[in-house]
Amino acid sequence: MNARQNEVCLLYSESDKAIASLLEDALNYYSIDVWQAQNISIGSKIINQTTEMLDKAKFVIVLWSNNSVKSALLKSLALEAKKNNKILIPVLIENIKVPGEFLDIQPAYLLNWDGDHENEQIVKLWRLIQDKVLKYRSKKVGFNQFIAIFGLVLTGLSVIIAIATPEVRCFLKLQCPENISSGKTIKSSEVTSQSPAETDLPNPIKTTPIPQTILENPLPNKTPAPTVPDKSNPSIQQETGSQETVEVEGFIFKLKSCKRLNENVRCDVLITNTLKDRVLKIYANYPSKRSKFLDLEGITYPAESVEIDAVKDTSYVSPQLIQNANVRLSVNFLEIPSQVNKVQVLNIEAEGFDSPKSLKDIQFRNIVLSK
C-alpha cells in the first residue's frame, strides 16, 4: 500500500475472508487500496503487524458477523481504533446485533451482498472515505499555507527594520547623511568651528576629467529582432502544455472545455469521423467499461452519463457518425468536491461498431475547470 492510499484497514474474522476479498475488490474499483488484517487470531507477529497498520490507517472497516462478534481480539482491536480517533466504519454482513461498544456508530449493511460494485452501500462507503480524505488534505494544505504566509510577513518586517537604520540606508545608497563617516558620528558644531588648518587634512587633489572619445559613426546594431510566430500556420504554433486533440482509428476527438456547474462537471468534446459513415459506441458508466477523470490527488471519478445528438444515457450511447460531420459529445460527472479545480487526465471509453475492440488512448491532460 503506498503512502497516499494507506488510509483503510479491514478487520474481519477468518471465516468471512471471501466477502472481505469481495469488499476489497469493490473498493479497489474506486481506486481505494485496502489492507486486510488476515489471521489476526494466530501468532503474535501478525497481531503486531495489524496493530502497526491500525496506527497508520485513517479508516478502519470492521465486518460484523456471527463469528466476528465472538472474537475478543477483533473487538479489542476495533475498540482501540475507536479510542485513537480513527474513523470506524462497522459493516453488517449478517443479521446480528453489533457489540455494545459500537452501538453509537451507524453501520453499513451488506446482507446477502454478491460483490456488485454499483451497490448503493458500496457507493456510499466510497464517497464517505473520499470526502473525509479531501477534508483532511484541505486542512493540511491550509495550515501549510498559513505557515508560509507567516514566514513571509516576518521576513518583510526584518527587511523594513534593517532598512530603517541610517548605516544600512547609507550602505544601500538610499540616504547617506554627511555626518556619518566610517561608522562614527561627528557633531555639526565641531565641523563648523574648525578651520581648514586645524583639521590636519591634506590638500585635496584636483582631478582633471578625461574627455571620452565620441564615435561619430557607430556600427549599426546587428542583433536580429525577435520573431513573432505566425498563428496562421499551425505547424509553428507553440505547445499549450495540454493535449487538446486526439485522433484514433479515423475519429478526431477535440476537447472544447470542462466546466463546473455547481457540484457537477461537464466536459464537451467535438468528434469528427474522417472515414465512411459508421457507428461509434461511447460509454458512461458500464460495468466493464466507463469514462472517467483523475484529479491532482489521484482520485478517480467515473462518468454519470454521456450525451450526443440529444440522446443521454447513464450506460452508453451509440450514434451513427456521418463522414466529415462534427458532433458534440458531453460527458457528465456528479457530486465533484469543490476542492477539485483541475483534471489531471480525462479518459473517454469508446469502441467502433465494425471493430468491437476499445479505442485506445482517448485522453486529455491538465485541464483547468472553467465556470
C-alpha positions as CSV (number, residue, x, y, z in Angstrom):
1,M,0.0,0.0,0.0
2,N,1.5,3.3,-1.0
3,A,1.8,6.5,1.2
4,R,-1.2,8.1,-0.4
5,Q,-3.6,5.2,-0.1
6,N,-2.7,3.5,3.2
7,E,-5.9,5.0,4.7
8,V,-8.1,1.9,5.0
9,C,-7.6,-1.1,7.2
10,L,-10.1,-4.0,7.0
11,L,-10.8,-6.2,10.2
12,Y,-12.7,-9.4,9.8
13,S,-13.0,-13.0,11.1
14,E,-11.1,-15.6,9.1
15,S,-14.4,-17.4,8.3
16,D,-15.5,-14.2,6.5
17,K,-12.5,-14.0,4.2
18,A,-14.5,-14.5,1.0
19,I,-16.7,-11.5,1.5
20,A,-13.7,-9.5,2.8
21,S,-12.0,-10.1,-0.6
22,L,-15.1,-9.0,-2.5
23,L,-15.2,-5.8,-0.4
24,E,-11.5,-5.1,-1.1
25,D,-12.1,-5.7,-4.8
26,A,-15.1,-3.3,-4.8
27,L,-13.1,-0.5,-3.1
28,N,-10.1,-1.1,-5.4
29,Y,-12.6,-0.5,-8.2
30,Y,-12.9,3.1,-6.9
31,S,-9.1,3.5,-6.5
32,I,-9.1,2.8,-2.8
33,D,-6.4,0.4,-1.6
34,V,-7.3,-1.8,1.4
35,W,-5.0,-3.6,3.9
36,Q,-6.6,-6.9,5.2
37,A,-5.8,-8.0,8.7
38,Q,-5.7,-11.7,7.9
39,N,-5.5,-14.4,10.5
40,I,-5.4,-11.9,13.3
41,S,-6.1,-14.7,15.8
42,I,-2.9,-16.6,15.0
43,G,0.5,-15.6,16.1
44,S,1.9,-12.5,17.9
45,K,3.9,-11.4,14.8
46,I,0.7,-11.0,12.8
47,I,-1.0,-9.2,15.7
48,N,1.9,-6.7,15.9
49,Q,1.7,-6.1,12.2
50,T,-2.1,-5.5,12.5
51,T,-1.5,-3.0,15.3
52,E,1.1,-1.2,13.3
53,M,-1.3,-0.9,10.3
54,L,-4.1,0.4,12.6
55,D,-1.8,3.2,13.8
56,K,-1.2,4.3,10.2
57,A,-4.7,3.9,8.9
58,K,-7.3,6.8,9.0
59,F,-10.2,4.4,8.3
60,V,-11.0,1.1,10.0
61,I,-13.7,-1.1,8.4
62,V,-15.0,-3.9,10.7
63,L,-17.0,-6.8,9.2
64,W,-19.5,-8.0,11.9
65,S,-20.9,-11.5,11.5
66,N,-22.0,-14.3,13.9
67,N,-18.3,-15.4,14.1
68,S,-16.6,-12.0,14.4
69,V,-18.8,-10.8,17.3
70,K,-17.4,-13.8,19.3
71,S,-13.8,-12.8,18.6
72,A,-12.5,-10.9,21.7
73,L,-9.3,-10.0,19.8
74,L,-11.2,-8.4,16.9
75,K,-13.4,-6.4,19.3
76,S,-10.3,-5.3,21.2
77,L,-8.6,-4.1,18.0
78,A,-11.8,-2.2,16.9
79,L,-12.2,-0.6,20.3
80,E,-8.5,0.5,20.3
81,A,-9.1,2.1,16.8
82,K,-12.1,4.0,18.2
83,K,-10.2,5.3,21.2
84,N,-7.4,6.5,18.9
85,N,-9.9,8.7,17.0
86,K,-9.8,6.5,13.8
87,I,-12.9,6.7,11.6
88,L,-14.5,3.4,12.4
89,I,-17.0,2.0,9.9
90,P,-19.0,-1.1,11.0
91,V,-20.3,-3.2,8.2
92,L,-23.0,-5.8,8.9
93,I,-22.7,-8.9,6.6
94,E,-25.1,-11.0,8.7
95,N,-28.3,-10.2,10.6
96,I,-26.7,-9.8,14.1
97,K,-26.5,-7.3,16.9
98,V,-23.4,-5.1,16.9
99,P,-21.4,-5.2,20.2
100,G,-22.5,-2.6,22.7
101,E,-19.3,-0.6,22.5
102,F,-20.1,0.3,18.8
103,L,-23.9,0.9,19.0
104,D,-23.3,4.7,18.7
105,I,-21.9,4.3,15.1
106,Q,-24.2,4.0,12.1
107,P,-23.3,0.7,10.3
108,A,-23.4,-0.1,6.6
109,Y,-25.5,-3.1,5.5
110,L,-24.2,-5.7,3.1
111,L,-26.6,-8.5,3.9
112,N,-26.6,-11.1,1.0
113,W,-24.3,-8.9,-1.0
114,D,-23.0,-10.6,-4.2
115,G,-20.0,-8.3,-4.8
116,D,-21.8,-5.8,-7.1
117,H,-19.5,-2.7,-7.4
118,E,-22.5,-0.4,-8.1
119,N,-24.3,-1.4,-4.8
120,E,-25.8,1.6,-3.1
121,Q,-24.0,0.9,0.2
122,I,-20.6,0.4,-1.6
123,V,-21.1,3.8,-3.4
124,K,-21.9,5.5,0.0
125,L,-18.9,3.9,1.6
126,W,-16.6,5.1,-1.2
127,R,-17.9,8.6,-1.0
128,L,-17.6,8.7,2.8
129,I,-13.9,7.8,2.5
130,Q,-13.3,10.1,-0.4
131,D,-14.9,13.1,1.4
132,K,-13.1,12.6,4.6
133,V,-9.7,12.3,2.8
134,L,-10.3,15.5,0.9
135,K,-11.3,17.4,4.0
136,Y,-8.2,16.2,5.8
137,R,-5.9,17.2,3.0
138,S,-7.6,20.6,2.7
139,K,-7.0,21.3,6.3
140,K,-3.4,20.2,6.0
141,V,-2.8,22.4,2.9
142,G,-4.5,25.4,4.6
143,F,-2.2,25.1,7.6
144,N,0.9,24.9,5.4
145,Q,-0.2,28.0,3.5
146,F,-0.6,29.8,6.8
147,I,2.9,28.9,7.9
148,A,4.3,30.1,4.6
149,I,2.5,33.4,4.7
150,F,3.5,34.0,8.3
151,G,7.2,33.4,7.4
152,L,6.9,35.9,4.5
153,V,5.5,38.5,6.9
154,L,8.4,38.0,9.4
155,T,10.9,38.3,6.6
156,G,9.3,41.5,5.4
157,L,9.3,43.1,8.9
158,S,13.0,42.1,9.2
159,V,13.9,43.9,6.0
160,I,11.9,47.0,7.0
161,I,13.6,47.2,10.4
162,A,17.1,46.8,8.8
163,I,16.5,49.5,6.2
164,A,15.3,51.9,8.9
165,T,18.8,52.2,10.4
166,P,20.9,55.0,8.9
167,E,24.0,52.9,8.4
168,V,22.1,50.3,6.3
169,R,20.4,53.1,4.3
170,C,23.8,54.6,3.6
171,F,25.2,51.2,2.6
172,L,22.3,50.6,0.2
173,K,22.8,54.2,-1.1
174,L,19.2,55.1,-0.3
175,Q,20.2,58.0,2.0
176,C,23.7,58.8,3.3
177,P,24.0,61.8,5.8
178,E,27.2,63.8,5.6
179,N,27.9,63.4,9.3
180,I,28.2,59.6,9.0
181,S,31.8,58.5,8.2
182,S,33.3,55.2,8.8
183,G,30.6,54.4,11.4
184,K,31.5,57.5,13.6
185,T,29.1,60.4,14.1
186,I,30.6,63.9,14.1
187,K,28.7,66.8,15.6
188,S,27.9,69.6,13.2
189,S,29.2,72.3,15.7
190,E,32.6,70.7,15.7
191,V,32.8,70.7,11.9
192,T,31.9,74.4,11.6
193,S,34.2,75.6,14.5
194,Q,37.4,74.1,13.0
195,S,39.4,75.9,10.4
196,P,41.0,74.2,7.5
197,A,44.4,74.3,9.1
198,E,43.1,72.7,12.3
199,T,41.8,69.7,10.5
200,D,45.3,68.5,9.6
201,L,43.8,67.1,6.4
202,P,46.0,67.1,3.3
203,N,45.0,69.5,0.4
204,P,42.6,67.8,-1.8
205,I,43.9,66.7,-5.2
206,K,42.2,68.2,-8.1
207,T,41.5,65.8,-10.9
208,T,41.0,66.8,-14.5
209,P,38.3,64.9,-16.2
210,I,39.5,63.0,-19.3
211,P,37.2,63.6,-22.2
212,Q,35.9,60.4,-23.8
213,T,36.2,59.7,-27.4
214,I,32.9,60.1,-29.3
215,L,32.2,57.8,-32.2
216,E,30.6,59.8,-35.0
217,N,29.7,56.7,-37.0
218,P,28.8,53.9,-34.6
219,L,28.3,50.5,-36.1
220,P,24.6,49.6,-36.6
221,N,23.1,47.1,-34.1
222,K,23.1,43.7,-35.9
223,T,21.1,41.9,-33.2
224,P,18.2,40.3,-35.0
225,A,14.7,41.4,-33.9
226,P,12.6,38.7,-32.1
227,T,10.4,36.8,-34.5
228,V,6.7,36.7,-33.9
229,P,5.2,33.3,-34.5
230,D,2.7,33.1,-37.4
231,K,-0.6,32.0,-35.9
232,S,-2.0,31.3,-39.4
233,N,0.5,28.4,-39.8
234,P,-0.4,25.6,-37.4
235,S,2.9,23.8,-37.9
236,I,4.8,26.5,-35.9
237,Q,2.3,27.2,-33.2
238,Q,3.7,26.9,-29.6
239,E,2.8,24.0,-27.4
240,T,0.0,24.8,-24.9
241,G,1.0,22.2,-22.4
242,S,-2.2,20.2,-22.6
243,Q,-3.4,17.8,-25.3
244,E,-6.5,19.2,-26.9
245,T,-6.9,16.9,-30.0
246,V,-6.7,13.1,-30.3
247,E,-7.1,11.0,-33.4
248,V,-7.8,7.3,-33.1
249,E,-8.9,4.9,-35.9
250,G,-10.1,7.8,-38.1
251,F,-12.0,9.5,-35.3
252,I,-10.8,13.0,-34.3
253,F,-11.7,14.0,-30.7
254,K,-11.2,17.7,-29.9
255,L,-11.7,18.9,-26.3
256,K,-13.7,22.1,-26.2
257,S,-14.0,22.7,-22.4
258,C,-14.6,21.2,-19.0
259,K,-17.0,23.3,-16.9
260,R,-18.0,23.2,-13.3
261,L,-21.8,23.5,-12.8
262,N,-22.2,23.9,-9.0
263,E,-21.2,20.4,-7.7
264,N,-21.2,18.8,-11.2
265,V,-18.7,18.9,-14.1
266,R,-19.4,18.6,-17.8
267,C,-16.7,18.0,-20.4
268,D,-17.6,18.9,-24.1
269,V,-15.8,17.1,-26.9
270,L,-16.2,17.6,-30.6
271,I,-16.0,14.4,-32.6
272,T,-15.3,14.1,-36.4
273,N,-15.4,10.9,-38.3
274,T,-12.9,11.1,-41.2
275,L,-13.8,7.8,-42.8
276,K,-17.1,6.3,-44.1
277,D,-20.3,6.6,-42.2
278,R,-20.2,4.3,-39.2
279,V,-21.4,3.8,-35.6
280,L,-19.4,4.8,-32.5
281,K,-20.2,3.5,-29.1
282,I,-19.3,5.8,-26.2
283,Y,-19.5,4.6,-22.6
284,A,-20.5,6.5,-19.5
285,N,-20.7,4.0,-16.5
286,Y,-20.9,0.5,-17.8
287,P,-20.0,-2.5,-15.6
288,S,-16.8,-3.3,-17.5
289,K,-16.1,0.0,-19.4
290,R,-16.5,3.6,-18.2
291,S,-15.3,7.1,-19.0
292,K,-13.7,8.8,-16.1
293,F,-11.3,11.5,-14.9
294,L,-8.4,11.7,-12.4
295,D,-7.8,14.7,-10.2
296,L,-4.4,16.0,-9.0
297,E,-4.8,14.0,-5.8
298,G,-5.0,10.8,-7.8
299,I,-8.7,10.2,-7.1
300,T,-10.9,8.7,-9.9
301,Y,-14.4,10.0,-10.7
302,P,-16.5,7.8,-13.1
303,A,-18.8,9.5,-15.5
304,E,-22.5,9.6,-14.6
305,S,-23.8,9.9,-18.2
306,V,-22.9,10.7,-21.8
307,E,-25.0,12.8,-24.2
308,I,-24.7,13.1,-28.0
309,D,-27.3,14.2,-30.6
310,A,-29.8,14.9,-27.8
311,V,-29.6,11.3,-26.6
312,K,-28.5,10.9,-23.0
313,D,-27.8,7.7,-21.2
314,T,-26.0,6.5,-18.0
315,S,-24.6,3.4,-19.7
316,Y,-23.6,4.3,-23.3
317,V,-24.8,5.9,-26.5
318,S,-24.1,4.5,-30.0
319,P,-24.8,7.2,-32.7
320,Q,-24.0,6.8,-36.4
321,L,-21.5,9.4,-37.4
322,I,-21.6,10.8,-40.9
323,Q,-18.2,11.2,-42.7
324,N,-16.6,14.6,-42.0
325,A,-19.5,15.9,-39.9
326,N,-18.9,17.3,-36.5
327,V,-21.0,16.1,-33.5
328,R,-20.8,17.3,-29.9
329,L,-20.3,14.8,-27.0
330,S,-21.0,15.8,-23.4
331,V,-19.5,13.7,-20.6
332,N,-21.2,14.5,-17.2
333,F,-19.8,13.9,-13.7
334,L,-21.9,14.4,-10.5
335,E,-21.0,15.5,-6.9
336,I,-17.5,16.6,-7.6
337,P,-15.9,18.2,-4.4
338,S,-15.3,21.9,-4.5
339,Q,-11.6,21.4,-3.9
340,V,-11.2,19.8,-7.4
341,N,-10.4,22.6,-9.8
342,K,-8.2,20.8,-12.3
343,V,-8.4,17.5,-14.2
344,Q,-5.1,15.6,-14.4
345,V,-6.4,13.0,-17.0
346,L,-9.8,12.8,-18.8
347,N,-10.3,9.3,-20.3
348,I,-13.1,8.6,-22.8
349,E,-14.0,4.9,-23.2
350,A,-15.3,4.1,-26.8
351,E,-15.3,1.4,-29.4
352,G,-16.1,1.3,-33.1
353,F,-19.2,-0.7,-34.3
354,D,-17.2,-2.5,-37.0
355,S,-14.4,-3.4,-34.5
356,P,-15.5,-4.4,-31.0
357,K,-12.1,-3.6,-29.6
358,S,-11.8,-0.4,-27.4
359,L,-10.3,2.7,-29.0
360,K,-7.1,3.3,-27.0
361,D,-5.6,6.5,-25.6
362,I,-8.6,8.9,-25.9
363,Q,-7.1,11.0,-23.2
364,F,-6.8,14.7,-22.4
365,R,-4.5,16.1,-19.8
366,N,-4.0,19.1,-17.5
367,I,-7.5,20.6,-17.9
368,V,-8.5,23.6,-15.8
369,L,-12.2,23.5,-14.9
370,S,-13.9,26.7,-16.1
371,K,-17.1,28.2,-14.7
